[in-house]
Amino acid sequence: MNAFDFFFENTATNKNLFLVGKEELPFNELYLKSVALAGFIKERVGDRKNIILISPNNAFFLTAYFAIIKSGNTCIPLDPAIEEEKFKYIADITSAEILFCADQVKNRLAPSVPACFTPGDVSEINHNDVVFKAEENFDRERCAEIIFTSGSTGAPKGVMLSHKNLVANTVSIISYLGLNETDRMLVVLPFYYCYGLSLLHTHLRVGGSIVLNNSFIFLGSVLNDLINHKCTGFAGVPSHFQILLRKSDSFKKTHFPHLKYVTQAGGKLAPVFIDEFRESKPEVKFIVMYGQTEATARLSYLPAGLYEQKKGSMGKGIPGVTLRVVDENNNDITPGETGEVIARGDNVMLGYFKDEAGTSETIRNGWLHTGDLGTVDTEGYIFLTARKKEIIKVGGKRISPKEIEAVIFSIPEVVDCTIEGIDDDILGEALKATVVVNNCKNISEEQIKQHCAKNLALYKIPQVFDIKEQINMSATGKKIKKLVN
C-alpha cells in the first residue's frame, strides 16, 4: 500500500479541520488537493523520480509532500535555510526532476533544477484537467522519501525510507501513545526532520489535528497556542524543554487546561529538567522517547508511569521493534556492562542513498547499529551512556560527556551545557565546557568549577569554560556542537 493511502484511509472524506491556526485545512480538502497535484506530477515526470521540497511548515508543504508520495515519486524535504552549496550537492547527486519551494527560497538559491514550482504556481495548476491513475499492486518497499542528515562530520547522508517504513513507524507510535481523533498537537518541529514528520503522519492517520508554530524563539506565542488552540500534546527536543523551563518566566506558572502529554526525543534530556517539568506540571504525562532518522523516527519509549522507577532510561523497544545491547562480538551484554544499541524492525531504513559502504556498516545481518552506547538493567530497560564518537579520552581515561553535563545541569542557573574534547599537548585531550546560563552575572566560572569538584572525580572537571547566554541551535531545535572524532 502507498503510505499516502494508509494515512488518509479513514479521513479522505472527513470535513473536520486537520490544520488549525493561522492556516486552516480540512482533511478532505488536503486529500483532494494532494491527489490532484499527484496527478500533475505523474503526468509531468512519471514516477520513481526524486523531487525536492523546501518550505516552512504550512499548507503548501503538506499538499506538495503528500502529492509527491502519492505520485509514486520520492520526496526530499530540505531545510528552508539550507546553504546554497549543500543544496546544489543534494540536487546534483539525486538528479532531482522537480523542486517545490517557497518564493523566498527560490529567490535565494536560484535553483537549476529542471522545473521549479512555488505556492503561486501550484495554485494556478488546473487540477480539474488532471486525473490520477493509481498503480495496481504498489510495492511498499519503494522509497517514499530521503531525509538528509545534517552532515556535520562530512557530506550529508541521505536516509532512504520506504512506504513500509512510514506505515510501520506510524502504527507503532499511535499504539504506544494511544492517539485518537481528539488529539491536537502543537508542532514546533520542522517537517524536514523525521520527528516532525512523525507528528504529521500519526495525527493524520487517526483523524487528530495539528497546530503549526514556526517561531519557537517567541515563547509567548508557544504558550498562547497551547492554550488558545486547546492543544492536547507537545513534542520537543532537549533544548525546547531547557528553554521553556529556564529561559521562560511564565511556562512553569501557566496552566494549560487541555495539555495531556508531552514527548521528548532528539537526544537525551538530563533528568533534572524532566523532574522540574513533572513538578510544575504533575497533571501532564512526560514521555521519554529515543530514535534515529535511520529508524523512521522512533525506536523506544519509556511510559510516563515508569519514569521514577526507571529514571534516566530510554525505555524498551516500541511495538514491532526489537532492541538489543551487544558487545563487539554481537553478543548480548549482561546488566551493568556497556555495549552498542542495535535494532530490528519494519521501520529500519532501506539504506543510505548512493552509499553502499555506509549502509553495510550501519545495517549488518538485518540489524541497525545505532552507534549509541548503553547498558541494560535486569528487566531489560536500556540506559544510554554516550555516542561512540563522543567518548573523550583524557590521560588514557575514557570519559562520557553526559555524566559531566548532568552535574552542571543540576545548577539552577544553567540552561544548557556541552562537554567536548580539545587538543592538549600533555593529556592528548582536555575537557571544554560550553555553558549557557540565564544571566552571566548570576553565576561565575569559579562557582561552576566548585560545583563540579563536589560531584566529580578530579580528572572529569573541565579545564576550559565558555560561558554564554544563548543556545546555538539548529532549526530542528537541536543544539549545534562540535563532534569529537
Long-range contacts (C-beta under 8 A, 24 or more apart in sequence): 1-138, 1-140, 1-163, 1-167, 2-69, 2-70, 2-72, 2-134, 2-135, 2-138, 2-140, 2-163, 3-69, 3-140, 3-144, 3-163, 3-166, 3-167, 3-201, 4-34, 4-38, 4-66, 4-69, 4-70, 5-70, 6-163, 6-166, 6-167, 6-170, 6-205, 7-66, 7-170, 7-201, 7-204, 7-205, 8-204, 9-205, 10-205, 10-206, 10-207, 11-204, 11-205, 11-207, 14-207, 16-181, 16-207, 16-209, 17-209, 18-203, 18-204, 18-209, 18-210, 19-59, 19-62, 19-209, 19-210, 19-212, 20-184, 20-209, 20-210, 20-211, 20-229, 21-211, 21-212, 21-213, 21-225, 21-229, 22-212, 23-58, 23-59, 23-212, 25-59, 25-62, 27-204, 27-207, 30-59, 30-62, 30-63, 30-66, 33-63, 33-67, 33-127, 34-62, 34-63, 34-66, 34-67, 34-70, 35-67, 35-70, 35-132, 36-67, 36-125, 36-127, 36-130, 36-132, 37-63, 37-64, 37-67, 37-122, 37-125, 37-127, 38-66, 38-67, 38-68, 38-70, 38-71, 38-132, 39-71, 39-127, 39-130, 39-131, 39-132, 39-133, 40-67, 40-125, 40-127, 40-130, 41-67, 41-68, 41-71, 41-73, 41-98, 42-71, 42-72, 42-73, 42-132, 42-133, 43-130, 44-98, 44-115, 45-73, 45-97, 45-98, 47-71, 47-72, 47-73, 47-135, 48-72, 48-73, 48-74, 48-142, 49-73, 49-74, 49-97, 49-98, 50-74, 50-76, 50-94, 50-95, 50-96, 50-97, 50-146, 51-75, 51-76, 51-96, 51-97, 51-98, 51-99, 51-100, 52-76, 52-77, 52-78, 52-90, 52-91, 52-94, 52-96, 52-98, 52-99, 52-100, 52-101, 52-113, 53-77, 53-78, 53-99, 53-100, 53-101, 53-192, 54-78, 54-79, 54-80, 54-82, 54-87, 54-99, 54-100, 54-101, 54-102, 54-105, 54-109, 54-192, 55-80, 55-100, 55-101, 55-102, 55-105, 55-119, 56-80, 56-102, 56-190, 56-214, 57-187, 57-190, 57-191, 57-196, 57-212, 57-214, 58-212, 60-100, 60-102, 60-119, 60-122, 61-191, 62-200, 63-122, 64-100, 64-117, 64-122, 65-191, 68-100, 69-144, 69-145, 69-163, 70-132, 71-132, 72-135, 72-138, 72-142, 73-97, 74-143, 74-144, 74-145, 74-146, 75-144, 75-145, 75-146, 76-145, 76-146, 76-148, 76-158, 77-145, 77-147, 77-191, 77-192, 77-197, 78-148, 78-192, 79-190, 79-192, 79-475, 80-104, 80-105, 80-475, 81-475, 82-109, 84-108, 84-109, 86-151, 86-156, 87-111, 88-112, 89-155, 89-156, 90-148, 90-156, 90-158, 93-158, 93-353, 93-354, 94-146, 94-158, 94-353, 138-163, 139-163, 140-164, 140-167, 141-350, 143-350, 146-353, 147-192, 147-193, 147-194, 147-197, 147-293, 149-293, 150-474, 152-480, 152-483, 153-389, 153-483, 153-485, 157-352, 157-353, 157-355, 157-358, 158-352, 158-353, 158-354, 158-355, 159-194, 159-293, 159-294, 159-349, 159-352, 159-353, 160-349, 160-350, 160-351, 160-352, 160-353, 161-194, 161-296, 161-349, 161-350, 162-349, 162-350, 164-346, 165-296, 165-346, 165-347, 165-348, 165-349, 165-350, 166-201, 166-296, 167-346, 168-296, 168-320, 168-345, 168-346, 168-347, 169-198, 169-201, 169-295, 169-296, 169-297, 169-298, 169-347, 170-198, 170-201, 170-202, 170-205, 171-319, 171-320, 172-298, 172-318, 172-319, 172-320, 172-321, 172-347, 173-198, 173-202, 173-297, 173-298, 173-318, 174-202, 174-205, 174-206, 175-318, 175-319, 176-301, 176-303, 176-318, 176-319, 177-202, 177-261, 177-263, 177-287, 179-203, 179-206, 179-208, 180-206, 180-207, 180-208, 181-206, 181-207, 181-208, 182-208, 182-232, 183-208, 183-209, 183-232, 183-233, 184-208, 184-209, 184-210, 184-211, 184-229, 184-230, 184-231, 184-232, 184-233, 184-258, 185-209, 185-210, 185-211, 185-231, 185-232, 185-233, 185-234, 185-235, 186-210, 186-211, 186-213, 186-222, 186-225, 186-226, 186-229, 186-231, 186-233, 186-234, 186-235, 187-211, 187-212, 187-213, 187-235, 188-213, 188-214, 188-216, 188-222, 188-234, 188-235, 188-236, 188-240, 188-477, 189-235, 189-236, 189-237, 189-476, 189-477, 190-214, 190-475, 190-476, 193-476, 194-291, 194-293, 194-296, 194-297, 195-235, 195-237, 195-265, 195-266, 195-291, 195-297, 195-476, 196-476, 197-297, 198-296, 198-297, 198-298, 199-235, 216-240, 216-243, 216-477, 219-243, 219-244, 219-247, 219-248, 219-250, 219-251, 220-250, 223-248, 223-250, 223-251, 223-254, 223-256, 226-256, 226-258, 226-259, 227-254, 227-256, 227-257, 227-258, 230-257, 230-258, 231-256, 231-258, 231-259, 232-258, 232-259, 232-260, 232-261, 233-259, 233-260, 233-261, 233-262, 233-263, 234-259, 234-262, 234-263, 235-262, 235-263, 235-264, 235-265, 236-262, 236-263, 236-264, 236-266, 236-477, 237-264, 237-265, 237-266, 237-267, 237-476, 237-477, 237-478, 238-264, 238-266, 238-267, 238-268, 238-269, 238-270, 238-273, 238-478, 238-479, 239-416, 239-471, 239-473, 239-477, 239-478, 239-479, 240-477, 241-269, 241-273, 241-274, 241-277, 242-269, 242-273, 242-415, 242-416, 242-471, 243-415, 243-471, 245-273, 245-276, 245-277, 245-280, 246-412, 246-413, 246-414, 246-415, 246-438, 247-415, 247-438, 251-280, 252-276, 252-280, 252-281, 256-281, 256-284, 259-284, 260-284, 260-285, 261-285, 261-286, 261-287, 261-304, 262-286, 262-287, 263-287, 263-289, 264-288, 264-289, 265-289, 265-290, 265-291, 265-297, 265-298, 266-476, 266-477, 266-478, 267-478, 268-314, 268-384, 268-402, 270-405, 270-406, 270-409, 271-311, 271-312, 271-406, 272-406, 272-409, 272-410, 273-409, 274-307, 274-311, 278-307, 288-313, 288-314, 288-315, 289-314, 289-315, 290-314, 290-315, 290-384, 292-368, 292-370, 293-349, 294-348, 294-349, 294-362, 294-368, 294-370, 295-321, 295-343, 295-345, 295-347, 295-348, 295-349, 295-368, 296-347, 296-348, 296-349, 297-347, 298-347, 299-323, 299-343, 299-347, 299-370, 300-382, 302-381, 310-377, 310-381, 312-383, 313-377, 313-381, 313-382, 313-383, 314-374, 314-382, 314-383, 314-384, 315-381, 315-382, 316-380, 316-381, 316-382, 317-343, 317-345, 320-345, 320-346, 320-347, 321-345, 321-347, 323-382, 324-367, 325-374, 325-375, 325-376, 325-382, 333-375, 333-376, 335-375, 335-376, 335-377, 335-378, 336-375, 337-375, 338-373, 338-374, 338-375, 338-385, 339-373, 339-374, 339-375, 340-369, 340-370, 340-371, 340-372, 340-373, 340-374, 340-388, 341-370, 341-372, 341-373, 341-374, 341-382, 341-384, 342-367, 342-368, 342-369, 342-370, 343-367, 343-368, 343-370, 344-368, 373-400, 389-483, 389-484, 389-485, 390-483, 390-484, 391-484, 392-419, 392-420, 392-421, 392-429, 392-431, 392-484, 393-421, 393-428, 393-429, 394-421, 394-424, 394-427, 394-428, 394-429, 394-430, 394-431, 394-459, 394-460, 395-427, 395-428, 395-459, 396-428, 397-459, 399-431, 399-459, 399-460, 403-456, 403-460, 404-431, 404-433, 404-452, 404-456, 404-460, 404-462, 407-451, 407-452, 407-455, 407-456, 408-433, 408-435, 408-448, 408-451, 408-452, 410-451, 410-455, 411-443, 411-447, 411-448, 411-451, 413-437, 413-438, 413-439, 413-442, 413-443, 414-443, 414-448, 415-471, 416-471, 416-479, 418-479, 418-481, 419-462, 420-481, 420-482, 420-484, 421-484, 422-464, 424-463, 429-484, 430-463, 430-464, 431-460, 431-461, 431-462, 431-463, 431-464, 432-462, 432-463, 432-464, 432-465, 432-466, 433-462, 433-464, 433-465, 433-466, 434-466, 434-468, 434-481, 435-465, 435-466, 435-467, 435-468, 436-468, 436-469, 436-470, 436-471, 437-467, 437-468, 437-469, 438-469, 439-469, 440-467, 440-468, 440-469, 443-467
